[in-house]
Amino acid sequence: MASPYIELDVEGRTVKVTNPDKIYFPGIGATKRELVEYYVSVGDGVLRALRDRPTYLKRHPDGVESDAIYQKRMPKHPDWIETVTVRFPSGRTADAFCPTEVAAIAWCANLGTIDFHPWAARRPDLDHPDELRIDVDPQPGTGFEEARKVAFAAREVLGELGMEGFPKTSGNRGIHVNVPIEARWSYVDVRHAGIALAREVERRRPDLATTAWWKEERGEKVFIDFNQNALDRTVVGAYSVRARPDGRVSAPVTWDELADCDPGDFDLRTMPERFAKLGDVQREIGDRAFPIDTLLEWYADDPRGDMPYPPNYPKMPGEPKRVQPSKARD
């Protein structure tokens, strides 16, 4: 027997939603149909975040309690959905999803895509990121309140540099701050700028923030994950739903809102009403692009040099030993 389905009209495209009544988010009883309709309802915002960026898909075809399929290569798709060829650190290539319209995002949601993970660069210049990403990641013993304080410390540093960051909840316990930058530096340079900024936040808030790559050295602090600025690394996109039973989303907020918001306030049922009322609160994110020269000067003047890359990277020039400190001592 053929599976039940409905058809949605999305800006003139017909998007088929199969098994629309399947429960995807048991914590709130939300269905697959609600997931697809959510992405349509915030289409202007989510497309602003994803447009022309290689985007990886985190799929849960049977809902959030099923195993995830993290897909960098775009599955078979209609001709009107666009892809872009990306190169991984290993040198291999793949054709990744390249969103250009809301209907394409809705089509991917029908595949069970809950999270969308965009690159920091756009087509056609994939070698030069246009965002510096500050990933504020609470470690065990810390939470959103500590992450909030670290994010505001990062804002203070950015402000002194004449730069502006745009915060959003991660949809879990953390905070992301995206900084639009001029697309003229390599991923290596942007990662170095991220290291410099993270170290300055750590210097100002040593009680709260850490740049320690190795978990055994972090303690009960908030890790600023500078490696999210490396090639092929992604953070979840703005307005993306997260694979949680409660259907939380990664919510763009203003700095005033960040001062007292609760990440649990933003889910796939509450965000459409907020979006209908306020629109995209970060619609100005692309209006300016900032240089990172000063951050690169800070990095060059720091005798500590580089930090370890993620384990799937080839050994990089200037990188220290990629060995856990306790094992190195042994």
ZITA-V505608 format. One record per run of one state. SS is the DSSP state (H for helix, E for strand, L for the rest). FROM is the first residue (numbers start at 1). LEN is the number of residues. Records with the same first field share a line. If there is no record, write none. Layout:
# ZITA-V505608
SS->FROM-LEN ; FROM-LEN
This chain:
# ZITA-V505608
L->1-4 ; 11-2 ; 19-4 ; 26-4 ; 42-1 ; 51-3 ; 60-9 ; 72-11 ; 88-5 ; 99-3 ; 111-2 ; 119-3 ; 123-2 ; 126-5 ; 139-5 ; 161-5 ; 170-5 ; 182-5 ; 205-4 ; 211-4 ; 218-4 ; 225-1 ; 230-5 ; 237-4 ; 242-6 ; 250-2 ; 253-2 ; 259-4 ; 266-1 ; 268-3 ; 279-11 ; 291-2 ; 302-23 ; 330-1
E->5-6 ; 13-6 ; 23-3 ; 30-2 ; 54-6 ; 69-3 ; 83-5 ; 93-6 ; 113-6 ; 122-1 ; 125-1 ; 131-8 ; 166-4 ; 175-7 ; 209-2 ; 222-3 ; 235-2 ; 241-1 ; 248-2 ; 252-1 ; 267-1 ; 290-1
H->32-10 ; 43-8 ; 102-9 ; 144-17 ; 187-18 ; 215-3 ; 226-4 ; 255-4 ; 263-3 ; 271-8 ; 293-9 ; 325-5
